[in-house]
């Protein structure tokens, strides 16, 4: 009887503890996000800097020196990639995602696979995008997760839920033929 009372008390307490539970997306929401991600993938594969900036959260743009400055930084990064012989061959996103609520925002982890060609090799980067939008709705904005840490995410999005960020993996795939 003592064990049963302890379990009952434990479950009662757990029911009162707020948790960040994921919610499923509606079909329309999933289609809208998928459309954004396809446009983003096309932009990345074709060196378009405007599309990624339009899909980036304002707080990140402002912290990076503003839209015009960040655009110049991205253009310089693309030029450096080309000069060193690096080419993005493909950018693919996993469409298996759920929304995790914060106090003021909703968050989305989108797994991403990028294949690069460089020198005489192919490389693969398994990374993610962090999607964020107001809890009241509005457009999804995305941040590349390649260099994000939990501390950085919390700095810009203090209500980010207690969920684990994906591990970033990079590897050489093969020698180009």
C-alpha positions in Angstrom: 0.0 0.0 0.0 2.8 2.4 0.8 4.3 1.9 -2.7 0.9 2.5 -4.3 0.5 5.8 -2.4 4.0 7.0 -3.5 3.3 6.2 -7.1 -0.1 8.0 -6.9 1.7 11.0 -5.4 4.4 10.9 -8.0 1.9 10.8 -10.9 -0.1 13.6 -9.4 3.0 15.8 -9.1 4.0 15.0 -12.7 0.6 16.1 -14.0 1.2 19.5 -12.4 4.7 20.0 -13.9 4.7 22.0 -17.2 6.4 20.1 -19.9 7.4 21.0 -23.5 5.3 18.6 -25.4 5.5 18.5 -29.1 2.4 19.0 -31.2 1.8 17.6 -34.7 1.6 20.0 -37.6 -1.6 20.3 -39.6 -1.3 19.2 -43.3 -1.4 22.9 -44.4 1.3 23.9 -41.9 3.5 21.0 -43.1 3.0 21.9 -46.7 3.9 25.6 -46.1 7.1 24.7 -44.2 8.0 22.1 -46.9 7.5 24.8 -49.6 9.8 27.2 -47.6 12.4 24.5 -47.2 12.4 23.7 -50.9 12.9 27.4 -51.7 15.7 27.6 -49.2 17.4 24.5 -50.6 17.2 25.9 -54.2 18.6 29.2 -52.9 21.6 27.5 -51.2 22.3 25.4 -54.2 22.3 28.5 -56.5 24.1 31.0 -54.3 21.1 33.1 -53.6 21.7 35.1 -50.4 18.4 37.0 -50.3 16.1 33.9 -49.7 18.1 32.7 -46.6 18.0 36.2 -45.2 14.3 36.5 -45.7 13.8 33.3 -43.8 16.1 34.3 -40.9 14.7 35.6 -37.6 15.0 39.4 -37.2 16.8 39.0 -33.9 19.6 37.1 -35.6 19.9 39.6 -38.4 20.0 42.5 -36.0 22.7 40.9 -33.8 24.7 40.2 -37.0 24.9 43.9 -37.9 21.7 44.2 -40.0 20.4 42.9 -43.3 22.8 44.7 -45.6 25.9 43.8 -43.5 24.8 40.1 -43.3 24.2 40.0 -47.0 27.7 41.2 -47.7 29.1 38.6 -45.3 27.2 35.8 -47.1 28.3 37.1 -50.5 31.9 37.0 -49.3 31.4 33.5 -47.9 30.0 32.3 -51.3 33.0 33.9 -53.1 35.4 32.2 -50.8 33.7 28.8 -51.3 34.0 29.2 -55.1 37.6 30.4 -54.9 38.5 27.3 -52.8 36.7 25.0 -55.2 33.8 24.1 -52.8 30.4 23.6 -54.5 27.2 22.7 -52.8 25.7 19.8 -54.8 22.5 19.2 -52.9 20.6 20.3 -49.8 17.9 18.1 -48.5 15.5 18.4 -45.5 13.8 15.7 -43.5 10.0 16.4 -43.4 9.5 14.5 -40.2 9.2 17.3 -37.7 7.0 18.4 -34.8 6.5 21.7 -33.1 7.8 22.2 -29.6 6.2 25.1 -27.6 8.1 27.8 -25.7 6.4 30.5 -23.6 6.2 33.0 -26.5 7.4 31.0 -29.5 7.1 27.7 -31.2 10.2 25.8 -32.3 10.9 23.3 -35.0 14.0 21.1 -35.5 14.5 20.3 -39.2 17.2 17.8 -40.0 19.3 18.8 -43.1 21.7 16.9 -45.3 24.2 18.9 -47.4 26.5 17.2 -50.0 29.5 19.2 -51.0 32.0 18.7 -53.8 35.6 19.8 -53.2 38.9 19.0 -54.7 38.3 15.4 -55.9 36.0 14.4 -53.1 32.4 14.6 -51.9 31.6 15.5 -48.3 28.4 15.2 -46.3 27.2 17.5 -43.6 24.3 16.2 -41.4 23.1 19.3 -39.6 19.8 21.0 -38.8 17.8 24.2 -39.0 16.1 25.7 -36.0 12.7 27.0 -37.0 11.0 29.6 -34.8 7.8 31.7 -35.0 5.6 33.6 -32.6 3.2 31.4 -30.7 0.4 33.6 -32.2 1.3 32.2 -35.6 3.0 34.0 -38.4 5.8 32.9 -40.8 8.4 30.4 -39.8 12.0 31.7 -39.7 15.1 29.5 -39.7 18.6 29.6 -38.3 21.3 27.2 -39.4 22.1 24.9 -36.5 25.7 24.1 -37.6 27.2 26.4 -35.1 24.5 26.7 -32.5 24.9 25.7 -28.9 22.2 25.6 -26.3 23.7 28.8 -24.8 23.5 30.7 -28.1 19.9 29.5 -28.7 18.9 30.6 -25.1 20.6 34.0 -25.6 18.3 34.8 -28.6 15.3 32.7 -27.6 15.1 32.6 -23.8 11.9 30.5 -23.9 13.5 27.7 -26.0 12.2 24.4 -24.4 14.3 21.9 -22.7 14.9 19.7 -25.8 18.2 18.3 -27.0 19.8 19.9 -30.0 20.8 17.4 -32.7 24.4 16.3 -33.1 26.3 17.7 -36.2 28.1 15.1 -38.3 30.5 15.7 -41.2 32.3 13.1 -43.2 34.0 12.4 -46.6 31.8 10.3 -48.8 34.0 9.2 -51.6 36.4 10.2 -54.3 34.8 11.9 -57.3 34.9 9.9 -60.5 
